[in-house]
Amino acid sequence: MTTRPSVAVERHLTSDDFARTLAADVRRGLTRRAKTLPPKYFYDTRGSELFERITRLPEYYPTRAERAILTAHADDIAKLSGADTLVELGSGSSEKTRLLLDSMRATGTLRRYVPVDVSDGALLGALKALRDDYPDVEMRGVVADVERHLHLLPRTGNRLVALLGGTIGNLTPGKRRRFLSAVRANLASSDALLLGTDLVKDPRRLVAAYNDTAGVTAEFNRNVLRVVNRHLHADFAPHAFAHVAVWDPNREWIEMRLRSILPQTVHVRDLDLVVDFGTGEELRTEISAKFRQESLEAELAAAGFTLAACWTDPAGDFALSLSTVR
Ligand SMILES: C[S@@+](CC[C@H](N)C(=O)[O-])C[C@H]1O[C@@H](n2cnc3c(N)ncnc32)[C@H](O)[C@@H]1O
């Protein structure tokens, strides 16, 4: 007799909620002197697919480096955490996650996988790909915004909460502090945090990782304009904006921007908003902070975590840290 995989999806980010939050973020971001849009809006189904293509680009080392760490240490993570439930924030395709699931299963503890993402396309795709390979594992997908819905995530089991891919670096330092404290506040004493962080390195490699020669990252960057056009009836002409990636050595982060290549006026019909862009004016669409191991440990401690282990890939490009709750 075959076991039927148990798969469920719960939704805390409804389409109304998404539309309201997007409208508020777009109004705030486009009416500031230095225009910005939050990176979470890259990830509609097309954006998530473009991100998957990015992870396979020769210039984009973070995914390969993090996979190398997981290949070497997923067993250690499974044993040290002793978790029966893997909650993954910003899970995307859940591809690398298989390494963790396999080790947790081999350790004999794995019962439940809870992928959490704003992108329902990515989440449903991931669950579809996983369910037949893990028929003995309860799959509970959650469509949610981890900056707003952490308190609504399932609390069952001994949880390992993972945030991979360097996604934590997309938050500004203030938001990052608040986010890590909120994660901590939502963990029980037996839970643990697994955090993937990209490390500071030669700026030429960093910039290349965000400005590939095939132009995939450029299309991913412009995708946020397509999302705004579709949901808010705006008339951004995506190719009237050039993709820009720069390293900020003081703040130690990469900035992705969209630079207007001509003077233009954009109408956001649903917001009754008219936005002018001068030639060369830039709209910041993402930061991706890079970390140093010492300051990372201090940040985790400030949020109430104790570093239990930290591994890097052989080249020292990326770090994966496991923290317990103090
Ligand atoms: C950089 S990708 C990383 C994907 C995957 N974890 C990996 O390591 O390849 C960021 C992922 O987080 C999701 N995401 C971004 N902001 C989010 C938010 N506020 N709440 C939930 N998911 C979010 C995106 O949809 C995307 O799947």
The ligand as an SDF file (V2000), in Angstrom:
LIG
                    3D

 27 29  0  0  0  0  0  0  0  0999 V2000
   16.4470   35.5040   -2.9400 C   0  0  0  0  0  0  0  0  0  0  0  0
   15.0530   34.4330   -3.1380 S   0  0  0  0  0  0  0  0  0  0  0  0
   15.6470   32.9770   -2.2780 C   0  0  0  0  0  0  0  0  0  0  0  0
   14.8770   31.7310   -2.6190 C   0  0  0  0  0  0  0  0  0  0  0  0
   15.3920   30.4550   -1.9490 C   0  0  0  0  0  0  0  0  0  0  0  0
   15.2440   30.5250   -0.5000 N   0  0  0  0  0  0  0  0  0  0  0  0
   16.8490   30.2230   -2.2830 C   0  0  0  0  0  0  0  0  0  0  0  0
   17.6670   30.1840   -1.3660 O   0  0  0  0  0  0  0  0  0  0  0  0
   17.1500   30.0410   -3.4800 O   0  0  0  0  0  0  0  0  0  0  0  0
   13.9210   35.1330   -1.9810 C   0  0  0  0  0  0  0  0  0  0  0  0
   12.6330   34.3500   -1.7950 C   0  0  0  0  0  0  0  0  0  0  0  0
   11.9220   34.9260   -0.6950 O   0  0  0  0  0  0  0  0  0  0  0  0
   10.6070   35.2540   -1.0870 C   0  0  0  0  0  0  0  0  0  0  0  0
   10.2700   36.4910   -0.3530 N   0  0  0  0  0  0  0  0  0  0  0  0
   10.7790   37.7290   -0.5090 C   0  0  0  0  0  0  0  0  0  0  0  0
   10.2630   38.5770    0.3910 N   0  0  0  0  0  0  0  0  0  0  0  0
    9.3960   37.8540    1.1370 C   0  0  0  0  0  0  0  0  0  0  0  0
    8.5440   38.1620    2.2180 C   0  0  0  0  0  0  0  0  0  0  0  0
    8.4870   39.3970    2.7240 N   0  0  0  0  0  0  0  0  0  0  0  0
    7.7700   37.1740    2.7450 N   0  0  0  0  0  0  0  0  0  0  0  0
    7.8240   35.9040    2.2330 C   0  0  0  0  0  0  0  0  0  0  0  0
    8.6070   35.5590    1.2020 N   0  0  0  0  0  0  0  0  0  0  0  0
    9.3910   36.5120    0.6660 C   0  0  0  0  0  0  0  0  0  0  0  0
   10.6290   35.4200   -2.5880 C   0  0  0  0  0  0  0  0  0  0  0  0
    9.3810   35.1700   -3.1920 O   0  0  0  0  0  0  0  0  0  0  0  0
   11.7020   34.3890   -2.9870 C   0  0  0  0  0  0  0  0  0  0  0  0
   11.1370   33.1250   -3.1870 O   0  0  0  0  0  0  0  0  0  0  0  0
  1  2  1  0
  2  3  1  0
  2 10  1  0
  3  4  1  0
  4  5  1  0
  5  6  1  0
  5  7  1  0
  7  8  2  0
  7  9  1  0
 10 11  1  0
 11 12  1  0
 11 26  1  0
 12 13  1  0
 13 14  1  0
 13 24  1  0
 14 15  1  0
 14 23  1  0
 15 16  2  0
 16 17  1  0
 17 18  1  0
 17 23  2  0
 18 19  1  0
 18 20  2  0
 20 21  1  0
 21 22  2  0
 22 23  1  0
 24 25  1  0
 24 26  1  0
 26 27  1  0
M  CHG  2   2   1   9  -1
M  END
$$$$
